[in-house]
Amino acid sequence: MEEAKELQFRLIDVITHNFTGREFLSMGDLGVVPGYGRPVITAKVEKTLAEFFGSQDAVMVRGAGTGTIRSALQALLHPGGRVLVHDSPMYSTTATTMEYMGLELVRADMNDTQAVISALTDGIETVYIQHSRQKGSDRYDMYGLIAAIRNVSGVPIVTDENYTVLKTRHIGTQVGANASCFSCFKLLGPEGIGCVICDGGIADRIREMNYSGGGQVQGYEAMESLRSMVYVPVMVAIQAEEISKIVDAVNNAEVKGAKAAYIANAQSRTILVELDEPISAKVIEQADNLGAATHPVGSESRYEAVPMLYRASGTFIKENPEIKDYMIRVSPMRSGSGTVLRILKDAIEKAR
C-alpha cells in the first residue's frame, strides 16, 4: 500500500510539471494541430507519461492493448520478419496480429534464459515478451530476462504490459526494453485507448503510420486516460489485500465445496479456486444470480466494480484442459472479501 501511494503521488507530481491548473481541469482540444500532428493536450499527456515511466517518448493509439502491440510491431518489423516469442499459447489478438503481418515466429521457452539467448543467434529482428503469465507453469522473471538479453544483444524488445502496468514495480522500458504496450481501458480509462511507452524512433514511426485525423486520440480521451491512471495503484493495492484474505479463508476450509485457492498472475492478479466437483459452469451461472459479474469487460475496467466469477483463462485451459470443469477464476474487483466469500459459498451450494 505504501508503494502504491508513492506511485500515485509521483504521477501527480509529474502532471504538475507538464500542465497548468487550468489545462488539467480542461477537457482538451481536438484534431491534427499544425506542428503536433495530433491534439496539443494529447501531446502533453504523452510527454507526461514518457516522463513518468522514464522513457524517451510515449504514443497514445486507438485499439486498446491490441492496437498498441500491433503499432509497436509494425513500427519495428516488415511483413515476414522474424520475432522471438515464448513457447506457449499466445493471447488470441496478439496471435492474429502476428499472423496477418506474416511474421516468422521463433519459439523459445522463456522460463529457460539460456534457450532464449541461444535463439537470438537465429536472425531475430525483435523479441516479444508478455509480462503477465501466459500459462500456469510460467516462472520467468521478465526483468532478469531482459537484462540477460541486453548483456549479449541490442535487438529491439517489445513487452506486453496489459494487466501489469501500475500493478508491478517496473514495465519493460524501465529495465531495458524498447517499447512497452498497454491498454488504458484496463486502467479505468475510456474504451479503445492504448499507450506505447517507447524509444523516440519507434514513436515517430507510429505517428507516421497513423497521421489520419480520424485515427488520433483526441485531447479529451487522453485527459480521461491520464486522470483515471491516478487512481489505479492504490485501487489494486486494496484489491491485493482482499485477495489474500479470500485465499486464506478458502484454504482454511471456510468455503464448503472448495478444495483449495491459489493467488495467480493469470493475466491480472486473481484467485484460482479449485472445486471438489466438476461444476465450475454451474457455480458461475449461480454467481450471476447472486450479483457477481460472470464475464470480463476490460480486466478491471471502470465498469467492473462487483466481484467476478469466471472460467480460468483460455491460455491456462489450453495448457491444462482438465482444469476447465474444476477451476474458477475469482476477481474481487472493488468489493471486499466478505462479499466475495458470501457469493462464492452460496453459488457453490446452489450449484451442488
N, C-alpha and C positions, 0 to 999 in steps of 0.2 A: 504493500500500500504506500509506503514512503517513497519507493522508487516511482510509482505511478504518479504521485502528487508532484514530484520533482519534474517528471516528464511533461505534465500539464503546465507547470509554471514556466518551464523553459520554452515551450511552444508559444505561450502568451508573450514572453519576453522578446522572442524573435519577431512576433507580429508587431509589437510596438516599435521595433526598429525599421519596419517596412511600410507601415500605414500611419497616417494621421488618424486622430479620433474620428473626424468626420468621414474619412474614407471607410473606416471599418464599420461604421454604422450605416453605410450606403448599401444599395443592392448591386452596384456595379454597372459597367457600361456594356455595350453590345457591338458586335461587328468586327470587320477586318480593319482595324485602326491603322492608318499610314504610319510607317516606321516600326510598328509592332507585328503586323500580320495577324493580330488577334485583339480581343479587348484589352485595354490597359490594365484593368483590375485583374484579369486572368493572368497577365504577365507578372503583376505584383504578387499574386498568390503563388505562382510558380517560383519566383525568386525567394519568397518566404520559406517554402518547403525545401528548396535546394539548400538554403542556409541552415534550416533546422536539422536536416539529415547530413550536412557536411559534404554536399555534392556540388559539382560544377554547375548543374542545371537540373531542371525538372520540367516535364511537359504534361499538361492535362489533356486527356483524349476522351473520345466517346467509345462506347463499347465495354465499359467497366473493366474488370480484370482481364477478361479475354482480349479486349481491344488493346490493352497495354502490352500484353505479351506479343500479340500479333504485330503491333507497331515496332517494338524493340527488335524482334526477329527480322522483320522486313528492312529495318534500318541497317542491320548488320550482315544479312545474308542475301545472296541471289538465289533464285529458284534452283533446286538441285544441290545446294550447299550441304556440307557435312557438319552435323551438330551432335555433340556428345550428350547423351541423356541417361538417366537412371534406368537400370534393367528392372522395370516394374510396370504395372498397369499405369497408364498416364491419364490425367484428367481429360475428359472427353473433348472439351472445346479446344484444349491445347493440342491434342492429337489431331483434331480436324485442321487446325491452322497449319501444322507441320505437314500434313498430308497434302493440302491444297497448294502449299509452297513447293511441293515436290522434294522436300528435304530428305537427305540420306541420313538416317538415324544410326549412330554408332552407340550401342548399348554397353554400359559397364555397371557393375554393382557398386553403387556409391557408398555402401557400407564397407567396402574394401578400398581404401585410399590408394593402395599400390596398383590396383586394377584400373582405377581412373587415370593415374599418372601414366601407366603403360599405354592406355588407349589414346593419349594425347599425341602420340607419335604417328597416328594414322590419318594425317591430313585434316585434323579437326579445325574448323573455322570459328566455331562458337561452342561454349559449354552452357547447357541449360540445367539449373538446379532448382528444384522446388523446396522451399524452406520447410513447409509443413510435411508431415509424413504421407507417403503415397501408399504404404502397406504396413500392416501391423508389426512386421518384424524389422522395420527400418530403425537404425540406431546411429546413422551418420550424424556428425556434428558439422553443420554447414560452415561454421566459422573456420574450423580446423581444415575442412576440405578445401575451401577457397585459399587458405594460407599455403597448403601443400601444392596446389596448382600454381600459385604465384611464385613459389620457390623455383619452379622449373619452366614456366611459360607465361607469356604475356597475352595468351589467347583471350579474346573477349568472353566475359562471363555474364550471363543473364540469370537473375534469380526471380522466381515467382514468390512474391511476398503476400499473396492473398491468404487471409486467415492469420497472419503473423505480425504485420506492421502495427506498431504501437502496443503490441502484446508481448514482444520479446525485446531483449536489450538492444539488439542491432538488426539492421537489414543488410542485405548483401553488399551494397555500395559502401557501407561504413566499414567493411572489412576486406575490401579489395575487388569487389565485382564492378562491372562497368554499367550495368543497368538493373534496377530493381523495379518490379511491376506490381501494382496492386489496385484493387477496386476501392473507390471512395464510398460506394454504396455499402460495403461491408464495415464502414467506419461511420455509420449513421448519416452519411451524405445522400445526395439525390441519386435517383436511378440512372444507371448507364454511364456514370462518370468515373474515369480511372486516372491514375497518375503514374508516370515513369520518372523515377529519380535516376539521373544518368550523367554520363560524360557529356561535355558540350557538343562534340561532334555528332553523337547519337541524337541529341535533342534537335540539332539543326536539321538533320536528315528527316526526322519525324515531322518537323514543321514543313519542310519542303514537300513531303508526300501528302500533307493534309492542309494545303493552303486554302481550300474552298471555304467560303464564309459559312455555309451550312454545316461544315464539319467542325467548326470551332466550339470549344467550351465557352459559353457566354459568361460575362462577368458575374451575374447573379448566381450561376451554378458553381463557379469557382469559389465565391464567397461562402455559399452554403456548405460546400465541401470542407473548407477551412474551419469555419465555425464549429461544424459537427465534430471534427477531429479532436478539438479541445477536450471533449467530454469522454473520449474513448479510454484513455489509460486507467483512470480511477474506476470507470464502469467495469472494465474487465478484471481489475484487481478485486472488486467486490464479488464479482462472479466467481473468481478463482477460490475465494474463501468459502462460498456456498457450495461449490463443487466438492471441496474436501469434506465438508460436513455430511453431504449426501452419501459419498463413498463410504465414510466411516459408519454411517447408520446401516447401510446395506450389508457391509462386511461384519457388522456386529449382530446380524440376523434379526434386524428390526423390521424387515420387509418380507413377509411370508411369500414364498414362491420365487424369490430372487436368490440365486445361488452365490453370486459374487458381483462386485463392481470394480471397475478399473478407471483411473484417470488416464485419458488418452489424448494424444495430439493427433486426432483423426480429422484432419483439415483444421478446424478450430479446436481449442481446448474443450474437451467434453467428457462425458461419462459413458462408458460401455457397461450396461447391466446384463449379466448372464442369467437367464431364466432356468428354472428347474425343468420346464416342459417346453416343447416346440410350439409356443403360442404367441410369438412376437407380433404377428399381424393382428391377432385378436386384442392384444394389450394396447396396441397403437389405436385401434378402432375405438376401444372403450375410453382411451385418454381424450379423444376428441370430445366425447360427450361430457367429460369432466372438466372441460375448459382449457385443455392443453392444445397447442398447435401440433399438427402431425405431419407437417412438411415445412421445409425451409423456404424463406423468401430471398434472402441475400446473405445468410450466415451472419446473424447478429445485426441485421439492418435496423433502421428506425422503426420498422413495423413489428419487429419481433420482441414483444415485451413479456407475453405469457410464456411459461416453460414449453419446450418442445420435446416430444417423444416420437422418435423416428427410427427407421431402419438404420443399420450400420452403413457406412459409406460404400458406394459402389466399388471403389478400388479395393477396400478391405474385403468385401464379399468375393470379388474375383479371386483374391489370393486364398481365401478360406470359405468356400461355398457352404460348408457345413454349419457355419455360424448364423446363416440367414434367419432360421426359424427360432433360434435360441437367444439372439442378441438384439438389444435395442439401444439406440443412442439417446441419451438424455442431456439436454442443454437447459440450464435454469433460466437463461436469458436474464430478464430483470427481476425475476421472482426470488423469494427466499427459499431456503432449504425445506422449511416446514410445508410450504405449498407443494413443492415437488414431491416430497415423500408422501403426502396425503394422496395426491393424484396417482402416484406410482402404486401405492398399496391398493387403492380402490380399483384401479384399472386391472391389475393382476387378478384380484379377487373376482371381479366380474368376468374376466376372460376365462378363468378356470371354471 
